[in-house]
Amino acid sequence: MFVESRSVSHTAAEFATRYLFSDDFMTRARGAKVPKGHKKPVDAQIKLVELVRFFMEVNIHQHATYFVDSLWDNTDVLRDWEAMVGLLLDDKAGIVLTGAEEAALIEILVCAVRRAVGTGVPPARTKGKVVTNKERRAIVEERTQLSTALMVTLPDLISKFGSVPEQASNLAHIPQAFDLELYAEHRLQKHLEALLKHLHQLVTKHMDSSTLDETAQTFRCLCDPEFSLHSTAELAFNQLMDELIQTFKTHLEGCQDQPINEEDSEEAIGLAVSLERIAAFAKVRDLSQWSLPELLIGLVDMAADGHVPDRVMCSVVAVLRLDLQWSLATMDETSPSRDSLRDLQSRFTRTLRCCRDLLMRGARPVMREAYMTLCDILVVFGRQLRACGQLGALAYVPDSGLQQLLQDYVVVEVIEGGGEEEEEGSEPSTESEAVAIAERLNDRRVQLAGFLKLVLFGSVDMKVAAPVFAQYVKHYHHFGDLLKMALARCREAQPTQWYKTIALSLQQVFLRLVEEGGGTVDLTDPQWADLRDLARRYSLPFSFDQLKASTRQMLVGIHREGINFALTRPEDHTPGAPPPYIQFLSVLGEFSNRLLDVDRTGKKGVLVYLQERLGEGGWEVGRDGWTPLHLFRNMLAGGDGSVDGRAGRGRGKGKKRTQKGGGGGEGEEWMSSRPAKTQRTTSPHEH
């Protein structure tokens, strides 16, 4: 019932319902004694309790969505909203639930609500499935039925179970599935007011992010202008925000007299909680009417002296980011006023400077929040704003210092900062430890995706990402899919910058190996094998469309970049000695087998370019230490060990060379839009 396959899970659910709801079981359950003063349970309640207990026995509480989806077409009890509410609210119900059973039933209830409106289907079970008109009509009917049943009772459910954060979060989600117009059609305004009152209490009582986020989303739905009673919800929302802002101001005034360095002090906790509540609503609503940036200036200035706790500063940065995004989203694109543009640009500059400072000297949680804020605002205020009329004045491209700062954070804190237990793949000792490791890894992947997004949007130069791409092999298990996709997108967007970037990343890894080896590369070092493997993986995209001019241009360009690097002559070089980086040609050889013959040995081929560079550098090729060059040159020449540098003048090769297009003419124009027909004999599809 918990597998991804829809057919298998539904078959398993059918078997489970037949087993659980057998005639013998139902007969015994109906005949069971009922406590004095309690009602006799109906069949739907008996089945629901049995499902709840079965769900608890399998002990897979994280996957209630799969459980409900499997049972949805096999039993109608999950649609019996009155039976579920009766078990939860009726003190005289024939079956008395324990606290754990009530929590499980609430979780199943919320998953059933989401499934009824079509949003609670596991993603793996919807792949390739098209919603039909019949299913759409069924969803409308289900929404009407659950709204009618739960609009009246939901305030009582929140009142009874809203003190537990997990249950409060689940119950706060239910109104998002309602057909809100039924409040007006059925004259249920007093129940709407009761719901708003209880939602207000949830915000002021709870501090966990899940409850605050769900409540904020519910307020967003209730305040939708298309909802006929949205003015009632809007009034309740404004009252709530006024109270939250006033609470924040009170805590802030109490911190003006003395610094709040301690995380667990009463002032710090109160300030952090009030800001977190405000930030939850800033995610879904524009709060500009409360002038939040002006309230936060004092905390930003205090943070420069280290007088603001990390938890408080994280919320400050989050609110500043959201305020910028809402201000830009709500600004008139055609004719914004100069004052509004100037004000937004000032706030952007202030937020940018604050995040930059925190990224350099903040604690790890604060650095993470500052980094994610930079990733978001640099994309939102990126180059694309130049095409938005007067908003183009807000476009910003980060300087090289900020780009380098972002790169350093990604390499050190995100890619290399996972801990030994994650990098070495050791098994966690407990389930909670495994969950914690998975959550940390997911967070690191989100942070890496933020940086790669900056690269793809052009906010960060592609070459700055070279050290990040160099981690492709070493951290393939955790980040390989993200880096692979980013490399493919960069290759499509900017082919020239792409091949220069991967060449630079290989060179940087090679230089690190040279430095660690004291001036030479240890060929027995596993890191050398990793470097060769990295080059091989970089070369794989060249296996496709080898005849395309762009592919040939990039491949030849990589060879030229690599040859220039390998034949670099240092100032203090000893005459007659090979270049210090000549071993890099072995890495470059991983790309050579992708070359067409015309690009190997033609007049504009790689072999000719190699000979030209040897001549320009004044290198005297010998035997000692020159082995990588000999091997690389022979590889380019097709394995002819007698090649002495005069591209392709081996004995008895003339006729064959002419057939392969290596003798000049049309075959030499590798930059042409369509390669010569003679080149097709060298295609890998022909071998």
N, C-alpha and C positions, 0 to 999 in steps of 0.2 A: 504493500500500500504506500510505501514511501519511496519507491523507485521513480525514475524519470519517465519511463515508458507508460503512456496513458492506458494502453490496452491491458498491460500486465497489472497495473495498479487497480483498475476497475474490476478485473476478474478476481483479484485477491479480495477486494472489498465486497464483491458479491458473495464469495465464500464466507467471509467473516460475518456478514449480516445474517446469512442462513444459519450459521452456527450459533451466533449470539442470540438471535431472535427465534430460536426453535420453538415448536409448540410445547414441548415439555417445560422449557424455561419459562415461557409466558404463563403457562398454567400454574406453575409453582409461585411465580411472582404475584399473580393475581390473588392467590390464596394466602399470601403472607399476612401476618398480623400487622395491624396499623396501630401506632401509639394512640392512647386515649386522647380524644379531642382533636385528632388530625384527620384530614380528608383521605379518602382512598385514592391512590394515584391512578391516573389514566394510563392507557397503554403507551402513549407517546412519552410520558415522563419515565416510565419503566425502561423503555428502550434508550432514552437519553442517558439515564444514569448508567446503564450497562456500557454504552459507548464511552462515557467519561472514564469509567473504571478501566476499560480495555485500553484507552488512550494513555492512562497513567501507568498501566502495567508494562507497556512496550517501552516506556521511558525515553521517548523521542519528542520531548516537548518543543524542541526548536522547530519542528516540522509540522505544526498543526495545519498549515495551509495545504500540505500534501494529503494529510489525513482527511480533511473535509472534502477536498476535490475528489478523492477516490470514492468517497461514500455518497457524493452529491446525487448521482443518478441511480443509486441503489436503495435509497430510503428517503422517505419524506419527513422524517422526524427533524432533520436539520432545518427544514422550512417552517416548523411549527414554533413560531416566535412566542406564542402565548404559553406553550408548555415550558419553554426554557425560562421565560420570565417568571412563571409561577414557581418553578423550583428554586429560583434565586430570591424571590421577594416574599412568597407566601410562608409565613411562620407555621402554618398548620398543614403544610403539604404532607402527603402520606409518606414521603421519603425525605429523611433529614440528611443533608450533605455536610461533609466535613469542610474545613477551611480550604484544604488542598483541592477537594473536588469542586468547590465553588470557583476557585481560581481557574481550574482546567475548563469548567463549563463556560466561564466568561471568555476565555481564549477561543474556544470552539465557536461560541456565539459570534464573536467579532469576525472570525475567519468565514463563517457562514454568511454574514452580512456582506463581506467583500466579495464572496463567491456569487452571491445572488445578483449583484450589480455588475458582474463581469470583470472585476479587478483583482479577484483573489485566486486566479488560476496560476499555478507555478509556471514560470517562463519556459522551462524545458518541455512542458506538455502543450504549449501553444504554438510551437514551431511549425510553420507551414499550414496552420489551421486558419481558415477564413470564416469569419462570423457571418452567418446567414441572416436574412430578414426575419425568419421565424425565431431565431435566437435573440435578435434585437427586440422583437415584440415581447418575448418571454422575460427579458431583462426589465423592460418597462413595467410589466405586471408584477414582477418580484419586488421591484423598488416601491411600487405603490403599496403592496401588502405589508412589507416590513416597516415602511414609514407609518402606516396606519396603526400597526401593532406597537411600535416602540416609541413613537413621539410622546405618548402619554406617560409611559413607564420609565423612560430613560432618566429623567431627573431623580426618581426614587432609586434607581440602580446606582447612579453616581453618589447619591447621598449615603447609601449603605456601604458601598465598596470603594468609594473614592479615596479613602485614607491610605490604601496600599498603592505605591507608585505604579507597579506593573499593571494592576487592574484599572487604575485611573487612566493610564495611557491608552489601554484597550477601549475603555468606554468612551473616552473623549474622541475617538476616531469615528464612532457610529454615525453622528449627524452628517458626516461628509457623504454618506450614502443615501441620505433622505431625499425625497422629492419635496423640497422646501415649500412649494406652493400649497401643499396640503395643510400647512399651518393656517393659512388664510381661508382656504376652501372649507375646512372642517371647524373653523373658529376655535383654534387651539392656541391663541395668542398667549394665554396665561401659562400654558406649558412651555412655550418658547421663552417667556420671561423667566420661568423657573430654571430652564436649561442654562440660560445666560448667567443666572445667579450662581449656579453650581460650577460652571466653567470659570467664573471669576474666582471662586473659592479654591479651585484646583490650582490656579496660577499662584495665588498668594500662599498656599500651603506647601506646595511641592517645589523641589529644587532640581530634580533629575531632568536631563535634557529631553528624554523621550516624551514625558508628559507635557512639558512646555511646548515642544514642537508640535505635537498632535493638537493641543489646545489652540495654538496659534493658527494652524491650518483650518481648524473648525471655525474659528472667528472669521477667517478669510472667506470661507464659503458662506457663512451667515450674513456677511456684510456685502455680498455681491449685489451690485445695483440692480440686476435683473430680478432679484428676489423682492416680492412686493412688500414684505415686512422688514426690509433691510435697514430702515431707519431705526427700528427698535434695537437691532443688533449693533448698529453704528453708535448709538447713544451708550450702550453698555460697554462697547469697546473703548470709547473715548474716556469714560469714567475709569475704566481699568487702567488705561495708560496714564491718566492724570495721577492716579494713586501710585503707580510704579515710579513715575518721574519724581513725584514728591518724596517718596521713600529714598530714592537715590540721592536727591539733593540733601536730605537730612543726614544721611551717612557721609556724604561728601563734606558737608560743613563740619561734621565732627572730626574729619581727618585733616582739616586745614591747620589746626593748631600744633599737631604733632605728627611725625612720619609714621607710616603703618608698614613697617618692615616685616612683621611677623604674620605668616600665613594663617595661623589659627587664632588670631586676635578677633575680638568681637566686631571691631570696626572693619577689619579686612573681610571677614565672612559676610557681613551685611552688605558691604559695598559690592562684593563679587556676585552675590546672589541677585541683588537688584539689577545689576548690569546684565547678568545672564538671562534674566526674564525679559528685559528690554530687547536683548539681542535676538531672542527667539521670535519676537513679533517683527523685528526689523527684517527678518528673512522673508516675510510674506507680505508686509505692508510698508508703504512709504510713511516714515515718521518725521518728515522734515518739519511739520508744523510745531514740533516740540524742540527744535533747534538743538539737537543732541551734540553736534561738534563743538558748539560753544561751551556746553557743560563739561566736555571731556578735555578741553585745552589744559586745565589745571593739572589733571592726572598725567597728561603727556609731558608737561614740564617737570613734574615730580619724578617721572620715570627716568629722566635724564640723569638724576642724582641717585637713582637706585632706591627710591623711597616708596615704590609701589610693588606690592606682592605680584608674583607671576600670574596667579589666577585672575586677579583684577586686570592686569595688563593684557591678558589674552582676550578678555571680553571687550576691552577698550578698542583694541585693534580690529576685532570682528565688527563692532558697531561702526567704526570709521569706514571700513571697507563697504559695508552694506549701504551706508548713507551716500557714499560716492556713486555706487551703482544705481541706486534709486534716483538720485539727482540727475544723472545722465539719461536714464530711461524716461523720465517724465519731462525732460526739457524739450521745448519746441525746436524741432530740427530746422524748420524753414526760416524762422526769424527770432532767434533767442536774443534777449536783451544783453547789452554789454555788461551790465552789472551782474547778471546771473552767470555769464561766462567767466567774468573776472573772479567772482566768488568761488565758483566750482574749481577753477584752475588753482586758486590759492589753497583750497582745501585738499586738492590732489597733491600739490607740492608738499604741503605739511604732512600728509599721511605717508607720502613716499619717503620723506626724510626720516620720519619716525620709524618706519619699518626697516629702513636701511641701517639705522643706528642699532635697533634691536637685533637685527640679523648678525651684527658684528660682535655684540657683547652681551646679548641676553641669555637667559637660561634656556634649556632645551625646549620646554613647552612654548615659551614666548618666541623663540626663534622659529619654531614650526608655524605658529600663527602668523608671524610677520612674513615668512616665506610664502605661505599660501595666499596671503593678502597681496603680496607683490605679483605673484603669478596671475591672480585674477584681474587686478587693476591695470597691469601692463598689457593684458590682452584687450580689455574693454576700452582702454584709452590708446590703442595701438594705431598702426598705420591706416587701418580701414576707415578711421574717422575723417581722413583727408577727402574722402568721397562723399561726405555728409554735409556739404555746404559750409555754413559758418561754424559748425562744430569741429571743422578741421583744425581750428586754432587750438583745440585741446589734445590733438594727437601728440604722442610722446614716444620717443625711441630711447631706451636706456643707454647710458654711456658705457664705455668698456669696463670701467671700474665696477659698476653695478652688475654687469653681465658676468664678470669674473667672480664676484661675490656669490651670485646665484650658482654658478658652476661649482665653486668650492663647497657650498652647502650640500649640493646634491651628491657629490662624490663622497664627502666625508660623513655626513649625517644620514643620508638616505641609502646609498648603495653599500658603503662600507660600515654603516652603523647599525647592523642588524644583530650583533652579538654572536658569540661562538656557537651557541646552541642552534641558531638558525643557519649560519653559514656552513657548518660542518654536517648538518642534517641529522643530528642526534635526536633520538626519540624522546618526546616529553614523558615525564614520569606520571603525571596526572592529567585528567581530562581538562581541568581548569587551566593548567599550564599550556596544553595544546591550543585551547581557545585563545589564550592571551597571545601566544606566538602568532597564530593566524591573524588576529586583529592587528598586531604590530606590523606584520608583513603587508596586510592590506593597506594600512596607513602609509607605509613606505611606497607602495605602488601608486597610491593617489598622488603623493608628493612628486614622484618621478614623472608621472603623467602631466603634472602641472608644468614642469620644466620643458618637457618635450612639446607641449602645446605652445609655449613661447617660441620655441625654435620653428615650429611649423607656421606660426603666424608672422614670423619675421621680426619679432621683438628682440630676440637674441640671435646673434650671428651664428650660422651653422658651424663654423670652425670652433666656436667656443664650446660646442657640444662634443668635440672630438674625444676628450677624456671620458665622457659618459658613454659614448658608443664603444670605446675600447673595453668596457666591462661586459660586452656582449657574451663572450664565452665564459668568463669566470663566474658570472652571476646569471647564467642562462636559465637555470631552473626557476629563479624567482622573477626575473625581469626580461627574459628573452623575448616573450611575445610583444611586450611594449616596445622594446628597442628594435625588433624586427619590423614592426609596423611603422615606426617613426622613420627608419632608414628607407623603407619603400616609399613613403610619402615624400620624404626629402628628395629622393631620386627623381620622382615625377615632377616635383615643383621646380627644383634648381639642379639640373644634371651636372653642370660644371662645378658648382660649389660642393655638390655631393661627393664627386670623386676626389676633389682636393681635401675634403674633410676626412674621408676614410684613409687616404694616404697619410694625412697628418696624424690621425689616431694611431696608425701602425708605427709611424716614426717616433711618436712619444713613448709608446710601450718599449720600442727597441732601445731608445736612449736611456730609459729607466733600467733596463737589463744591463746595458753597458756600464752605467754608473754603479749598479750593485755588484758587477763583476770586476770592478777595478780597472775599467778601460777595455775589457774584452767581454765577449758573450760566451757563457758556458753552454755548449750545445747539449749537454746532458741534463741541464736544468729543466724541470717540468714547465717552468714559465716560458721557456723557448718553444716547447711543443704547443703551449697554449697560444703563443703569438702566431705560429704557423697555422694553427687551427682557426684563429680569428681571421687571418688573411684568406683562408679557404672559404670560410662562411661569407666573407665580403664578396668573394668572386662568384658565388652561386648565382646571383641574379644575371650574370653575364652569359649563363648557359642558354638563356632564352633570347630570341630576336637577335641572334648574332650578326645577321646581315643588315640590321638597321644602322643608319649612319650615326645616330646618337649613341647607340651602344658601342660601336667601334671607336667613336671619338672619346668616350669616357674611358674605355679600356686602354687605348693608347696614351691618354692623358695620365692615367695612373702610373703607367710604366715610365713616362718621362719624369713625373714627380719623384718616383722612387729612384731612378737613375741619378737625377740631380742630387738627391740626398746621399746616396751611397758613394758618389764620387766627390763629395765635399772635401776640399783641401784646407786643413787648419793652418794657421799662421806658422806654427812651430813644427811643421811636418818634416820628417827626415827624408831626404832625396832617395828615391829608389824603393822606398817602403810603400806597401799598398795603402789605400785610403782607410782611415780608422773605422768607417762604417760599411765596408765592402760586404760584410756578412748580411747586410740588409737585402742584397740581391737574392739570397735564398728565400726570403719572405716574399719578395716580388715575383719569384718564380711560380707561386701559387696562382697567379693570374695569367701566366704566359700561355698555358694550354688552352685558354679561351680565345686567343688571337687567331684571326684568319691569316693565311699565308701571306697575303698581300700586305698585311699590317705587321708581319714579322720581318720580312726580308725585302719588301719593296723599297722604292726610292725614298718614300716618306715613312718607312717602317721603323720599328723599334730598334732593330739591329743597326741600321745606319745611324740612328740618333745616338746609340751607345758609342759607336766608333767616333762620331763627331765630338762627343763630350770627352772621350779619352784623349783625343787630339788637342782639344782646346785647353784641357787641364795640364797638358804636358806630361801625362803619365807614361812611364816606361813599364809595360806589362812584363812581369817576370813569372817565375813559378812559385817561389815561396810566398805564401800568404795570399796568392791570387786565385786560389782554387774556386771560390764562389763566382768570380768573374768568368772563368773558363766554363764552369758548369752552366751559368746563366746564358752565356753566348752560344754554347752548343745547343741549349734548349731552344733558343730563338731560331737557330739555323736548322732545326729539325733533327738534331742528333749527329750532325756531321762534325766529327772531332777535328777535322783538318781545316776548318774555317779559320782564316787568319784576319778577319776583320773586313775584307772586301766583299760586301754583302752579297752572298750567294754566288760566288765564282768557283764553285766546286767542279771537279772534273766529271764529265758525263751527265751533268744535271740540266743542261740547257733546255732540252726538249720538255722534260717534266716541269721545269720551272715556268716555261711559257704556257703550258696547259693550266697551271695554277694561278696565273695572273701575276706572277712576281716580276715580270720583265718590263713593266712600265705600261704606258698607254692608258686606256680607259680604266684598267684595274687599279691604277695608282690613285685614282680620285676617291679615297676612302671617305672623304667628307661629302661626297655627292649624295643626293637624296635617294638614289637607287644604285646599289652596287652593280658592277659589271656581271654579265652572265657567266663569265669564266670563273668567278669567285664561288659559284654555287657548288663546284666540285669539292670545295673544302668545308662545306656545311656539315655539322655533326650528323645531320639527318641522312647524309649520303654515304657515311662511312659504314 
